[in-house]
């Protein structure tokens, strides 16, 4: 499969490690939470190695979608707000 994350940049903003990420395409229900967690773990690792606190995670998603086979689970999660 083609990776969804195409670029990650780490920089110091106000003395904190900020991660800026470009994601080519991801699904909102499964892929995005997994990507966010992976980015957080990587940011935390860099933070620990450099001695700086973690900062923000900024994500640019070029295409976000929901798979129809996740629709029932999404409806359960958000209840009557769908």
Number of C-alpha atoms within 10 A of each C-alpha: 3 7 9 18 17 11 11 13 11 16 12 13 12 9 12 16 23 20 21 16 20 16 19 16 19 21 16 16 16 12 16 18 13 14 17 14 12 12 19 17 12 13 21 17 13 16 17 12 9 10 12 14 16 20 20 13 15 14 16 14 15 11 12 15 12 14 10 9 8 13 12 9 12 15 12 11 11 9 9 7 7 8
